[in-house]
């Protein structure tokens, strides 16, 4: 059995850019990790919650993917 990748690298994105940023991730990094059906993926995205209500958190498996994303969106 292979070890699952962890998504340890995080970038916050304003809600106005969330959809575009998700499209960018799909085009450049492949499918989003789906935690409900355990599909493997290099990234995922969730709403940041009530404290940061206007932000989304993008999580990445690799530091290089995270840095590439941050250069574009952060």
Secondary structure, DSSP 8 states (H G I E B T S, - for coil): --------EEEEEEGGGHHHHHHHHHHHH-S--BTTTTB--SEEEEE--STTTTEEEEEESSHHHHHHHHHHH-
